[in-house]
Amino acid sequence: MKLSEIDATLRQIRVSPVKTLGQNFLHDQNLARWIVAKAELAADDFVVEIGPGLGALTEFALASGAHVLALEKDARLADFLRENLRNERIEVRHGDALDFDPRELFVHGPVKLLGNLPYYVASQLLLRFIAQPSAISLGVLMLQNEMARRLSAQPRSPEYGALTLLVQSSYKVEFLRSVPKTVFLPEPEVDSALIEISPRAPGELPDHDAETFRRLVRTGFSQRRKQLRKLLRSEVPDWSAAVDDGGFDLRARAEELTLAQWIGLARIVRSPAPENRAPGDPELFPVVDQGDQFVRLAHRAEVHGDNLRHRAVHIFLFNAAGELFLQKRSWRKDRHPGTWDSSAAGHLEGEEEYDIAAVRELKEELGVTAKLDRVRKLGPSDQTGQEFIWLYRAQPEGPFQLEPAEIETGGFFPTDLIDRWREARPGDFAPGFIECWKAFRETKCAGTAER
C-alpha cells in the first residue's frame, strides 16, 4: 500500500495512529516484499504476524500460499483486514499479542514469525514467543535499531548483555539491515532494523542446564563493571579452575565472556549427567514373557534390536491448572529422538520393581520426588516397543531440574491442546506416549484407576 493510500485508508476507517501502541505503518512495498522474501515462505508454512496493521506484509505472505494468523490489537484495523483480505488461509484475531498463548502454535507445527514489533513492548513480545519450548522455526522481525543490535551483539561490545545471551543460547540472531524512519507513516522517533532469528541445531552447543545458565548470566550482568569472580563467588567458588577451563581472564567482566564460556560456567555449577550409554554397554533390562513374568536379563542393544518384551514406566505430571508436563526427548536418544514424550519415562533395570523405577526416573530426569499414583498398566505392542508399561500420575510442587543429556526442553500444556496437537501432528510424539495418553484419556473417561 502506497503512502497516499495509507493516509486515505486511515481517514476512511477513522484511525489516527496511536503513538503509545507503536502504530507506524510501512509504506515501502519493495521493503515489505523483501522482508517476506527473507522468510522463504511456502504453501505448507504457517505464519504468525504480530501487528499486521493495514497488511503491508500480510498481502505478500498470503501471496506465497502460506497460512497466516494475524494478531492485531486495534479492533478497527482487525476489521479492516477481515474485510479487505478475504482469504480462507488467513485468520485475523483481535487482541493483544502479549495475551496470546504461544503453546497453541504447536498444533500447526514449525511456525514462522513476522512482525513490526511495537517498540515499547518488543522485548516482552519476543521473549514470550521464543521462550522454550517454542514452535518458532524462523523469525524475521522489525525492531528498534538499538534492540536489534543488542540481540545480535558480540562480546566486548556496548550492546552485549544479558538479553543477548538469553536469546542467543537458543537462537542464532542475524542483523539484516537498518531501516530509515522515512518508510513509515507516521515516522517513528527512532531508527529501525530487521533481524532474523532461527533455532540452534541440536547438539550445536554443549549440554547445560538452562536455568543455571540464566541465573548466572543475570547475576553476572547485574553489576556490569564488577568482576565476575566477585559476583559469582557463591556459585563458582574455585574461580581459578573455571578460568583455566574457560580460557578467560581472571579479572573478566560479564561482557568479556562468549556464549560458549558462559555455558562452560553453567556446566561447572551443574554438571550434566553422562550421555546416554551407547548400544552394547552393559545396561541390563529384564526380558519377560507374555504374562510379564521374568525370563532373563539382556543388554539394552539386544532387547531393542530383537524387540524383546521388557518393562518400562511412564509418569504424567500435572500442575494445579490441570496441565500436563511434556518433555522433548534429546536428539541423542537411540529411539524417537527429538519427539515429545511423557513427563518422565524409562526402563526397569535388573530386578527393579515398577514403583521403584518410577521414583528413580522422576528423580533422574526432572530432579523431583512426588507421591505417585498408579493409573493403568499397558501391554506390549509395536507402538510401545514391546514394553509392559505402568503409567503413573502425580502433582509435584517442583521446580524441575531437567537433565540436559536426556531432555532437550519441556513445558506444561493444556490437555485439550495435547488432544488437538496429537490429532494434527502425531509424528511429533513418541509412540509410547501416544499409547499412554490414549489409555489415560480412556481411564479418565471411565472414572477409574487401576491399583
Secondary structure, DSSP 8 states (H G I E B T S, - for coil): --HHHHHHHHHHTT----GGGT--EE--HHHHHHHHHHTT--TT-EEEEE--TTTTTHHHHHHTT-EEEEEES-HHHHHHHHHH---TTEEEEES-GGGS-GGGGGGG-SEEEEEE--GGGHHHHHHHHHSSS--EEEEEEEEEHHHHHHHT--TTSTT-SHHHHHHHTTEEEEEEEEE-GGGEES--SS-EEEEEEEE--TTSS----HHHHHHHHHHHTTTTTSBHHHHTTTT-S-HHHHHHHHT--TT-BGGGS-HHHHHHHHHHHS--------TTSS-EEEEE-TTS-EEEEEEHHHHHHTT--EEEEEEEEB-TTS-EEEEEE-TT-SSSTT-EE-SEEEE--TT--HHHHHHHHHHHHHS-----EEEEEE---TTTTSEEEEEEEE---------TTTEEEEEEE-HHHHHHHHHH-GGGB-HHHHHHHHHHHHHHHHT----
